[in-house]
Amino acid sequence: MSAIYIAGIALCSVLAQWVAWAFRVPAILFLLLTGLLLGPFTGVLDPDALLGDLLFPVVSLSVAIILFEGSLTLHFRELKGISKVVRNLCSIGMLTTCIIISFSAYWLLELNWRVAAVLGAVLVVTGPTVIAPLLNSMRPTQDIDRILRWEGIVIDPIGALFAVLVFEAVMLVGEGQIFSHTIIALVKTLGVGLTIGVVAGWLTTQLMRREWLPFELHKFGILALVLISFSVSNHLSHESGLLAVTVFGIWLANQDDLEIDSVLEFKEDLSMILISTLFILLAARLELSDLMMLDSDVFIFLAIVLFIARPVCIAISTFGTDLPMKSRLVLAWIAPRGIVAAAVGSVFALSMMEAGVADAEKMVPLIFTVIIITVVLQSLTAIPLAKLLGVRQPSPSTILIIGANHVSRAIARGLKDQNIPVHLSDPAWENCKMARMDGLPCYYGNPQSEHAERYLPLTTIRSVLALSPNRHHNALGVQYFSHLLNDKNVFSLRSSSSHAKANKDSATFLSRQILFGENGSYARLSSVIAKGGKVSATRISDEFSWEQYQEMNPEAIPLFILKGDKDGDDDAPVKLRPFTSDMEKPPQEGERIVALQPAKISLLKDSQAKAKEES
């Protein structure tokens, strides 16, 4: 019978993630609602009866993996490049938020001071998993987008570490214990957690650098080390395990010569599975009586979280900066709580209940209430608020090119010359390095990954061109962005004419392999570029029609049609539409044709342009 319940949880997790994907909202909302539906509302699922004594270990180990995955994204070198506002938000702003929420919970809700302190520490964390989808739909101006996105990335591991430290500190203060005993116990806990984390990080680094651990065991080996580090640290000093795995992840993230991209990708997938399962289990543990005991004072508490704690945090963090008041107002409203808050808070609540701390059972219902209210309310109001204050970006204009190979770089340079903003993406570092040397922005990794949601400028992307020679990369990109941007804005290039109708490809991918007409393929473009071909633009006019262009350039491969002057007003950006096999409207007068010209023609055009400049 237990197997059926576990399988059912997996199925419900997938359905909740799918609904969130379809509606383009944070998945955490539907996961929590699914758990509430299965648990307190219907009584179908009872996690305590299903897992028994294994519940707390399963939840604790899952949270350890989630925190480790989050800490893998914290690079110290990136902290130097973020703005003063983000640094303030993740330091004095975080402390301010914690103090306001903690005192509100203590005085207003009359919670035990330990529970109030931990609740305040947990609720400082926003997190990229809830911020990224909201920003992608909201499309705020660059200053707002950059601050909120980086706050979510940085405060995820830092806020979790801060919450762990606060929890350890308050739990070590016992009834009647002297101050010095508490300090000694806290130092011991910090020492054990830091030592285990550093040792685990150093050992893993040596195993990977010296190739003592084969590549195929990197993912499983690091997972095992995370679990054993967490368990050993907790055994040596109670509740120090979360600190150990966080330090472990930060250590690995800051080893410049260590290749951990495959590990990070694996941990992202594993975290999604654990988060989906964990939230359904935790929400199902709630009792209707727990929800009912949240009286009317909770609404006042929520108002303090929304309208006092966050605005005060922003006011302090932005003091002395030149950030516009409109941007500050948006920042003061957008702070949805997410996965780390619920996961870490649930572990702390279980530990406190086991220790017999009063009011510990109220922590999880309060955290879940804050999460649901902030996610729903701020998701519904973010776009109207941005429009009202005039801080929403204009229509996206950036072209994302999947692949940074020599074909992609040549096309990107041609578009850049015409004032078309481009951004490349490639999982091969050599290609990314060559693109950046050409002055082309390039994301190193797969653009459909969770990591890309944090670092790619998704709010500015209008169209996607899949130009990788790897059909698998193109297919994944097309499927992902077709849902995100709509089919009509996503295109793919065929590898060669022989691969045009491969039956193993999805219908979506096959329908989008239409770039550059019937004669356009990666193989042909690559051949022309290798022989010295270049991308250039030609304007269609009364004196030079599209038919004349075709007669004079029979070997050219038309790529795009541009409408608008590249030197025109920024408020009227250049409009681009690619040549496709199903294109109905030919180039019109005043439009420019961007084409790949063979070597002889491109040399002739270069000499003509040079002569024109000299005259």
N, C-alpha and C positions, 0 to 999 in steps of 0.2 A: 504493500500500500504506500509506503514511503517513496518508492521509486516513481509512482504515478504523480505524487505531489511535487517531487523535484522536477520531473519532466514538465509538469504543468506550469511551474514557476518559470522554467526556461522558455516555454511557449508564450506565456504572458509577457515576459521580458521583451521578447522579440516584437510582439504585437504593440507594446507600449512604445518601443523605439521606432517602429514603423509609422505609427500614428504621429509621433513627434516629427519624424522626417517629412511626412506628407504635409503637415501644417506648418513646417519650418519654425518650430518653437523648441525651447530647451526640453530635452527628453526627461529631465528630472521631474517635471510637472506631472506627466502621464504615468511615470513609474510610481510616484507617491500616491496618485489617485487610484492606480491599480492595486497597490498594497492596501489602501484603506477600504477599497471595495471587497477585496478577498478576505480581509481580516475583520475589523470591527463592524462593518456594515452587514456582512453576510455570514461571517463565522466559518467560511469554507476552509480557511488556512489558519493554523495555529503553530507558529514557528517553534514555540517552546516544546510542544508535544512532538513536533516533527524531528527536531534536532536534539532535544534534551540537553545534556551537559555539553554537547559539542557547539551549542549556539554561540556562547561567548568566544571560544577559540576561533571559530569560523569568522565571526564578525571582526575580531581583533586582527587576525592574519590578513583579511581582505583589506582593512583600513591601512595596514602596514604597506601592502603592495600599492594601494592608491597613492599614499603619501610618497612612497619611493618614486613612483612614476612622475608625480608632480615635481619633485625635487630634481629630477633629471633635466628639467628645462631651465633651471636657475643658473645662468652663467654670470660670473662676477664681472666679466668684461662688458657685458651688456648693461649692468647697473651703472657703469660710468657714462654711458651714452644717453640714459633716460633723463627726462627733464627734472628740474628741481621740484615741481609739483608732485610727480610720481614718488620721488624719494621721500617727500614730506608725508604723502598719503600712507606710505608703508612704514612710517616711523611715528612721528608725533600725531599724525592723523589716526593711525591705528590705535595708539594709546588713548587718545581722546574718545574715540568711539567706544572702546572697551570700558572706560571709566563711566561714561554717561549711561550705557546700557546696563552695566553692573549695578550702579546705584539705583537706577529706575526699577530694576527687578527686585532689589533688596527692599527699598522703601515702599514702592507701589504694590508689587505683587507679594510682598512679605515672604520672599523665599529665604531659605537658609543662606548665610553669607557665602559659603563655599560654592553652592549651586549658582548663586547670582554672579560670583566672580568668574566661574568657568563659562557660564552662559554668555557673559559679555565678551570674553576672550574668543569664544567660538564664532560669534556673530560678526567679527571684524572681517571675515573672509568672504570675498565675492567669488572669484574664480572664472577662468576663461570659458568653461563649458556653458555658463549661462550668459556671459557678457558677449561672446562672439556672435551667436545667432541674433541677439537683440541689435547689436551694432550693424550687422549685415543688412537688416531690414530697415533700420533707422537712418543709416547713411549720414551721420553728423559730420560737421566740418573736421578738418584734419587735426586740429588741436584737441578737440573733444575725443575723437576716435583714438588718437594716440595715447592720451592720458588714461582713458578707461580700459583700453586693451592691455596696456603695460601694467596698470594697477592690478588687473586680474591675473596676469602672468606672474608678477613678482610677489604679490601678497598671498598667492596660493601656498607656496612652501613656507614663506616667512610667517604668515598668519597661523599656519598649522603648527609650526615650531613654537610660536609665541603661546598658542593655546595649550600645547603640551607642557610648556614650562609653568604656566599659570596653574594648570591642573596639578602638576607634581608639587608645586609650592603649597597650595591650599590643602592638599591631602596630607602633607607632612606636618601640618600644624594640628596637633591633637589636643584634646581637652586636658588642660593642666600641664602640657609639655612646655619646657622652658625654651626660650628663644634660641639659645645656642644649640640645643639639640636639633631644632628644626633646620637651622642653617647647615649644620653638619650633614644631616640627612639629605638636604637639597643638593649640597656640593657633591655628595656621594652619587646621587642619582644623575646629576649632570656629568660627573666624571666618567661614570660607567657608560652612559649613552654616547658621549663624545668619543670615548676610547674605542668602544666596539664599532662605532660608525667609521672612524678613521682607519682602524685595523682592517675592517671588511673592505673598505674602499682601496686601501693600499694593496691588499692581497689580490683583489680582483684585477687591479691594474697590472700587477706582475704576471698573473696568469694569462692575461690577454696580450701584453707586450712581448713576453717571452714565448708565446704560442704553446704554453703548456696545456692550455685548454683548447681543443679544436674548435674551429669556427661554428660547426653545427651544434656544439654544446654551449655556446655563449648564452643563449637565451635561457635555457633550462638551468644552466649552472648558476647564473646570476640570480634567477628566481629562488633557487635553493639557498644561496647565500643570504638573500634578503630574509627568508623565513627563519633560517637558523640564527642570524644576527639578532632579529627581533626576539626570538625565544630565549636565547642565551642572555641577552641584555636584561630582559624582564626577570629572568631567574636570578641574576646577580643583584639587581636593584629593581624593586617593583615599579612598573609603569615607565621604565626608561627605554623600552623597545622602540616606541614611535620616534623618539629623539634619535636613536641609533640609525634607523633606516633612512630618516631624513638627511642626516649627515652623510651617510653612505651614498645616497643619490647625488647630493651636492658635490661630493668628492669626485665621483665619476664624471659629472657634467663639466667639471673644470679642468679635466685632463685633455689638453689641446691635441695631443698626438694619439688619442684613443678613439677608435672607431666604434661608436655605440649606437649608430642610427638604426641598425636592425634590432638591437635590444630595445630601444625606445619605441619602435613601431610595434614590437611584440607586446611590450608593457601597455601601450595604448589599447591594443585589442583586448588584452587580459583585463585591464581596468574597466573597459566597457562591459565585459561579461560580469565582473564582480560587482560593479556599481548597479547594474540592472537587477541582479539577484538580491543584492544587499538592501536596496531601497524597498523592494517589495516585501522582504522579510521584516525589515524594521518598521515599516508602516503597518504591516499586518499585526505586529505585536501590540499596537496601540489598542486600548480599550475605550469603548464609548464613554465609560465613566471618567477616563483620563481626559477625554476631549470636553466632557461636560463640566469638569471642575475648573476649566478656564473661564472665569467669570467676566463680567463687563470691564474689569480693570485691565484685561488683556488688550482691549481696543485702545485704551489710553497708552498702554505700553507700546503697542504697534505705532501709534501716532508719534511717540517720542523717538522710536527707531527711525521712522521715515522723515519726520519734520523737524527734529531737533538734533539727533546724533549725527546724521549725515551732513546736514547744512553746516553745523559747527565744525565738523571735520574738514569740510571743503574750505570754509572761511579761514581756518588756521593754516591749512596746507597751501592755500593760494595767496596768503598774505605777503605783500611786497612784490608780487609778480605782475606782469602786464597782461594777464589773461583777461579777456573781455568779460563784462558782467553777465552777458547772455550765456557765455560758455560756463561760467561758474554756476548759474542757475540750473543748467542741464546736469552738470556734474553733481550738484546737490540732490538731484532727484534719482539719478540712475545708480543703484547699488544693489542689484538682486543677489540674494544669498544662494549658494549652490551646494555642490556635491561634498566638498571638504567639510563644510559646516555641519551637514547632517551626519556624515560618516563618523567624523571625529567626535562630535557631540554625543552620538549614540554609544560609542565605546566608553566615553567618560561617564555617561549616565549609568550604564551597566556596572561599571566599577564602583561608582558611588552607592548604588543600590546594594551591591554585595557587601560594601563596607558599612552599610546601615546609616548613610547620611540622609538626614531629613529632606524632603522635597525633591529628592533626586529623580523620582518618577515623573515630575512635572517638566523636566528639561527637554525631553524628546518631543512631547506635544507642542511646547513653545517654539522650539527650533523649526519643526515642520510647519507650524502656522506662519512664522516669519518668512520661510522659504516660499510657501504658496502665495502669500499676500504680495510679497515683493516681486516675484516672477510674473504673476498674472497682472497686477496693477501697473507695473512699470512697462511690461511688454505692450499693454493696450494703450498706454498714454505716451510712450516715447516718441512715436512719429508725429502725433498732433502737437506735442510740445515743441519738437524741433521745427516744425512748420510755423508755429505761432511765433517763436523767437527768431525765426529766420536763420537758423544754424544748420540747415540741412544742405548737403552737397547737391550740386546740379546733377543732371543725369550722368551716370558712369560713362567714361570715355576711354578707359585703358583697355588695350588688347592683351590678353594673356596668351602666351605661346607655350604650349607644352613641348618641351625639347629645347635644348640650347646647342644643338649640333651646328655644323657649318651652314646648313640650309636655313635653319631657324635664325641664326645670327645675321645672315645676309638679308633675309626678309625683314628682320627687326631693324637693321640699320637703314634699309630703304624707307620703312614707315617712320622711323625717327626723323629722317631728313625732311619728311613732309609734316612734321609737328604732330604726329600721331603718338600718344604715349603708349609705350609697350612695357611688358614685364614678362620675363622668361622664367621657366621652371625646368629643372632637370635633376634626376637623382645621381648623375655622374659628376663628381667634383671637377674633373678636368674641363668638361663642357661649361660648367658654371664659371670657372676661373677665366676661360677664354672670353665668355660673354662680358664679364665685369671688366676685363682689360679693354674691351671695345666700348666701355661706357654704358653698357646695357644692364639695367637692374635684373638680377636673376635670383630666384629662390632655389636653394639647394635641398632637394627632396621631392617627394610626390605631392602634387598640388591638392590631391583629394584627401590627404591625411589630416588627422586632428591637429598635428603640429602646424600644418599650413594655415589652419584657421586662425592661428595666433600671429603668424608672421607675414602672410600674404595680404596685400591691400584689397581684400575681397569687395569692399564697399565701392571701389572705383572701377571694377572690372565690368565692361560692357559685353565683350565678345571673347570667345575662346577658340584658338586655332590649335588643333592637335597636329604637330608637325614632327613628332618623334619617329625614327625608323622602327621603333619597337611598337608593334601593333597592340601588345598588351597594355602598355602605358597609354596609348591613344584611346583604347576602348574604355579603360577605367575613367580617364578624364572626361570623355564624352558622356558616359552614363552619369557621372557625378554632377557635372556642370549643366547637363540638359535639365536636370531637376531644379538646380539652383537658379539658372538664368533663363530657362526656356529653350526649347529645341532650336528655334530660329536664330539664336545667337551663338550656337556651338557648331563648329565645323571640324572635319578631319581630312587629312591628306592620305590617299592610298599609298601603300608601300611600293607597289608596282601594279601594272595592269593585270598581272596574273592573280593578284590577291583581291581583286575588286569584289568578288562575290563568294567569299569563303563562307560556307554554311555554318561553321562553328561560331561565327560572330553573332552578337545580339542584333535584333532588328533595329534598335536605336543607333548602334554604331554603324551598321550598314547604310542606314538612311542618311547619315551625316558625312559619309565619305564622298563628298562632292566638291571639295576644294579644287579650284583652278581648272575646271572643265574636264572633258573626257581625256585630254592628253596630259593632264597634270598628275604626276606621281612623284613620290620621294626619289625614286631611282633616276627619273629624267632630270629633275631639278638639281640633284646632286651632281649629275654628269655635266650639266651646263656650267654650274658654279665651279667645279673642279677645273674646267677648261678656261676659266677667266671671266665667266659671265657675271654681270652685275645687275642689281635692281635699280631702275631709274623710272622717272615719271614724265609723261607727255600730256599736254593739254589738248583737248578736243575743241575745235572752234569752227566757224563758218568756212575758213580757208583750209582746214585740215579735219576732215570728218573721220568717223570711226571706220568707214569702209576704206578710206585712203590709208589710215594707220595700218589696217590689216594687210593691205597690198604692199606697203613699204616695209613691214616688219613680219614677214611670214614665219620666221623662226622664233619670234619672241613668244614668251609664255605670259599672257596677261594674268595678273594676280589680284589687283584690287581696282575699284573705281572710287575716286575721292571727289566729294562735293564740298566746295568752300575753299577760300583762300588760305593757304598755310601761314601767311603773314597777316591774316585778318584779326578781328577782335576776339579776345579770349572768351567773350560771352557767346560767340557763335563758333563752336568748335567744328573742326573738319569732320564731315560724315564719311564713313567708310562702309563699303559693301564689297565682299570678295566675289571674284568670278567663280561661279559654280556651274555644275552640269545642268542644273534646273533653272538657271537664270533666264528670266523673260525679258527684262528691260535692258537694252544695250546702253553703252555710254552716251550721254547727251552733251550738247554744246556747253562749254564752260567747265565740264568735269575733267579730271585728270585720270590717266590710266597709269597705274604702277605695274610694271612688267619686268620679268627677268629677261634681259637681253643677252644674246650670245656675245662672245669676246669681241669680234670684229665690230659689231654694231655699238657695243658699249664703249669701245675705244674711240670710235668716230664721234659719238655723242659727247664724250669727255673733252675731246679736242675742240668741238664746236662750242661747248660751254666755256672753255678756257679762252677761246678767241673772242667770244662775246663779252667776257669780263674785261679783257685787255682793251677792247675797243670802247 
